[in-house]
Amino acid sequence: MSCSNCSEGVGVAPTGHCVCEVVREIKRIQDAATNNDCNPCAYNCFLEPLGGLVSPSRNQADTRVFSLLTKNGTPFFSTFVDEDTPDCDCVSVYFRVNEFVDDCCVTLTVLKPLNAQRQEVDLLNEYGTGINLRKLCKVRNFELTGTCITVDLHCFCGILCVADVFLDVCN
């Protein structure tokens, strides 16, 4: 797989871009929310049904949480508006696909990272300049933020499906 570099203004998108196809499949699985008890691979983005990444909540899942990886392998992150704690550094690497805008451009909801006690996990490093990768291990739950971001999936080289969760998304 080759990665387009959006910052260099690559004008022609490669055909069959795998991140686009995976996100398109996640969207299809979220929309279908079928019921199937087969679990061939615990963290496979193509795993059906929605809820298959976490068997106990299989029947209630409405979101496949994922992270995108940049060309150099670091997690892509976005800010979000957090009305609960306005003084907090609101950054997340976790997303839910909402809709495709065109072939490989999507609108994503930024998900708030929460620990096992459902408290927000501040993912920034001590300087506030990047993601502290060790803090990612503390994330166990997620919450809808109401903040959406539209991205060109050609700009990413990897995708990691994290969990299937119930976020009570109104469709």
Salt bridges, closest charged atoms under 4 A:
GLU25 OE2 - ARG28 NH2 2.71
ASP31 OD1 - LYS27 NZ 3.17
ASP37 OD1 - ARG58 NH1 3.42
GLU48 OE2 - ARG28 NH2 2.48
ASP82 OD1 - LYS112 NZ 3.07
ASP84 OD2 - LYS112 NZ 3.52
ASP103 OD1 - ARG24 NH2 3.51
GLU143 OE2 - LYS112 NZ 3.36
ASP152 OD1 - HIS154 ND1 3.03
ASP164 OD1 - ARG64 NE 2.72
